[in-house]
Amino acid sequence: MKLNVVGSGYVGTTLAACLAEMGHNVSAIDIDEATVAALNQGSAPIHEPGLEDLLADHVGDRLQATTSYADAAAADCSFLAVGTPTNDDGSIDVAPLAAAAEMLGAALTEANGESSNSGGNVGSGADGSADAAAEDTHDHLVVVKSTITPPAVATVREALADGASVDSDQLDIEVATNPEFLREGSAVEDFRNPDKLVFGTASEGALETLETLYAPLMASTDAPVVRTDPETAMMIKYANNATLATKISLANDIGNICKAFGLDAYEVMDAVGLDDRIAGAFFESGVGYGGSCFPKDVAALRAAAREAGYEPPLLGATTTVNDRQPDRLLELLASHIDIEGARVAVLGLAFKPGTDDIRNSRAIPVIEGLLDRGATVVGYDPVAAENMRERFPSLTYADSAAEALADATGAVVTTDWDEFAALDSAFDEMATPVVVDGRRIIDRREGITYEGLTW
Ligand code: NAD
């Protein structure tokens, strides 16, 4: 099939490359010229294992990138994978996605011989009849990959209709949703081996299109397919992430209790996870969850629920526990050293290992807390330092963990990169070897004062 993928970030680039690998011809559309230029040279705009190989195989053949929507109508289907950032009140900002949908609506209409500015109807074909154009546009399916709240599905329809210069009830372009569950750091692998596929469609035709498009993937995995309506599909995505975030906060709550009792939360939660009724994953306690999804999605679900008249108390508590963990880490550090004037190494800047993404990384509140308390911060991360430099330009960034530790009065671990587990003699170079581990990646050893956050 011929497909457009609008938005070439973490989700869009992975999706575009994997759809090309499945045999589709993919046009990746992004408004960012540098991103498009990089993609067309086979270079991934983000750090994601396996992505460069896929781009090397398919760019210039089945995959190309463009800043233009002009040829969008040549495709059978367009995925929308534009970012949905957070507003101050926690709700999602659908404006970037709506802007993309509007451009797409206009492009699909113009290709049918109508100017979107002419006031013409998307249902008006070259012969002026509504029915003729209905046939022209009806087959083009717009699939929302971005994470949007159920009520925002209507906003995407309205934006497409605005672009097409018609009322949304006259829009003849169907909108489906197909939420994405991939994890950064293993996005390509997750796309190839999903736990489930969720198709949110409002018609048999749209469902058939999604099933045809995903047929190669469905044939190569045993992943169950959930077929539902567009709004429920997005609610599944939010409920999924709310569940995972709440598991982490529950593990942190229990972990903080364990720490107060002098017990090891990992020993406790590993045993809890052996219960058949409880899946053991996401019980790793520590400095909390970050990234572009969990904090944003929990906040957006709470805001959308509030808007609909329900304030979810449990999700409020999930957020509160998560927000407090960086402070707990700093309190532990302060129980060993005077932070004011101290040189503190922050090991790990990415929100998790395997990615250069620093969005909502727990390193951010930790660094802010250290700077507020008068510390000199030396940050280190194998791939995310450049992104963090944009957030904290005046911080010192080390080229290695050993360099960050040298002469430091204390160290905190905020990302569980494997290489930190192998650090050994580097601790000998610290001025005072105090290590507060927020990720349980460093082993307790002689010669260092070691504090685990929940163990
Ligand atoms: P991102 O910020 O990495 O990328 C978004 C891209 O959209 C950028 O390249 C930007 O230039 C482009 N863009 C913005 N406006 C555009 C327009 N009008 N036309 C074309 N391109 C435009 O975002 P992301 O992390 O890939 O997330 C995308 C969506 O997927 C979000 O809704 C997010 O919540 C969801 N999601 C993300 C993940 C993840 O792990 N990152 C996982 C599942 C779902």
Boltz pocket constraint, residues with backbone or C-beta under 6 A from the ligand:
constraints:
  - pocket:
      binder: B
      contacts: [[A, 6], [A, 7], [A, 8], [A, 9], [A, 10], [A, 11], [A, 12], [A, 29], [A, 30], [A, 31], [A, 32], [A, 35], [A, 81], [A, 82], [A, 83], [A, 84], [A, 96], [A, 97], [A, 99], [A, 100], [A, 101], [A, 103], [A, 145], [A, 146], [A, 147], [A, 148], [A, 180], [A, 181], [A, 182], [A, 183], [A, 184], [A, 292], [A, 293]]
      max_distance: 6.0
